[in-house]
Amino acid sequence: MDLSPRDSTATRQDPWVPDGVEIAERIRRKDVSALEVAQQAVRAAEALDGRLGMLVTADFDRALDKARRLDAGQGDRDAPFAGVPFLVKDLTDYAGLPTRSGSRAMLSLPPAQTQDAYTDALDQAGLVVLGKSATPEYGFLPTTEPVAFAPTRNPWNLEHSSGGSSGGAAAATAAGVVPLAHASDGGGSIRIPAACCGLFGLKPSRGRMIPGSGPRRAIDLVVDHCVSRSVRDSAVLLAATENRAAGAPLPAVGPVSGPATRRLRVGLITETMLGVQPDPEVRTAAENAAKLMESLGHMVEPVAWPTEGGVFAMDFLALWASGAAELVDVVAQTIGHQPDETLLEPFTLAMADLVRHLPAGGFEQSIARLNADALAYDRWLESYDVIISPVLGKPPASLGWVAPTVSIPDLTERLNAYVGYTTLHNVAGAPSMSVPLHWTADGLPVGVQFAGRVGAERMLLELAFELEAAQPWAWRKPPVSV
């Protein structure tokens, strides 16, 4: 049995390529070898990367060797994703490969010698890493167009962005090169590329996953997981990589394999936190998702955001920009002088400059207000199980529209219209997911966001299974794909 994609006559219940759980099962049954699967993925990556710009570092030889060893009985064939092709995002160290972080300042770094416990768990799940996926400079922007590398293009339309910062992961997954790929989310970076590329993307709660080695700030924003074509791939990977250690911040989710019978209290919001109304296609997507929920027996009503959007946006920007300031300081210490636009992008330098010009005590005041916003989110979710909203204010942006070389005033205005929905969940440490429930008239995906209270991953996954069954998406095949 091969893994050839289905033709265009596939029904709306039939995936056009198998998901990771199915691939692993076929390998266990010996319908196909792990080496054959890896070879097919390598051929697909080589054929499509020139058009999509999804990879920054290939690791094909080691991937093929790992597959051969699995076939020879030297790996755990019972691991949930044994033999399944995968990519690691290039913000995360993977031993033996360099970590460029989308930045010219990091191009000369040697390969990483170590990796963190979360990445170890990905290996232990049996995933076969083909290489590192593209990301914007340090994940700062919601598009993957770093100056250091070619832009990552959307498989649904090559003139549009695949999103960011997990844009390479999303492009490769949507195109069928891999069934799922590592992603991370500090302000929308799982949900945004999932929305742009017609994928499922769950951002877990803060503290849910096995700890990584990333920075820990006053409010730790970033969490690891994946983008995937099926809900069950995301659910199975979550169970394999969640923090089950004694003293873990949250009770384990464990296996989730289908919908629940419980009906939910649902709030619907369509405008951004700044009060900006989205593109009509985006509004239609959110409202249609609410109608779908009502048809399934859930109770939906309009809601308003629980925080003052303008102040929140400025406070979040201060926290986000503190990462850029740290990066500039590290580069300056390394090269002996302040970096300029030959090493770091204009947007990165502008954010670092913003932090330097905060008034005395201004950053600490922003953090205090963000902590209060997190508590306001918790109180908000005492009245609702789920909040529906858009993921982005517009369908996937054209390449160049929010690129790091756009003038700072124009870029700021565009970002305010584009990304006003995802950041509160990172501040609150709450889970939320992008579900691919809508496509525009010209064939671009539009994701819808479903958010819950801290620790509610099981409820969200059960809901995602229900939505996937009610309005399947895995039959949809992008024009640029395997």
ABEGO torsion letter per residue (X at the ends): XBABBBBAABBAABBABBBAAAAAAAAAAGABBAAAAAAAAAAAAAAAAAAAGABABBAAAAAAAAAAAAAAGABBAABAABGBBBBBBAABBBBGBBBAGGBAAAAABBBBABBBAAAAAAAAAGBBBAEBBBBBBGGABABBBBAABBBBBBAABAABBAEOAAAAAAAAAAAGABABBBBBBAAGAAAAAAAAAGBBBBBBBBGABBBBABBBBABBABBBBBBBABAAAAAAAAAAABBABBGBABBBAEBBABBBABBBBBBBBABBAAGBBBBAAAAAAAAAAAAAAAAAGBBBBBBBBABBAAAAAAAAAAAAAAAAAAAAAAAAAAAGBBBBAAABBAAAAAAAAAAAABBBGAAAAAAAAAAAAAAAAAAAAAABABBBBBABABBBBBBGAABAABBAAAAAAAAAAAAAAAAAAAAAGBBBBBBBABBBAAGBBBBBBBBBBBGAAAAAAAAAAAAAAABBAAABBBABBX
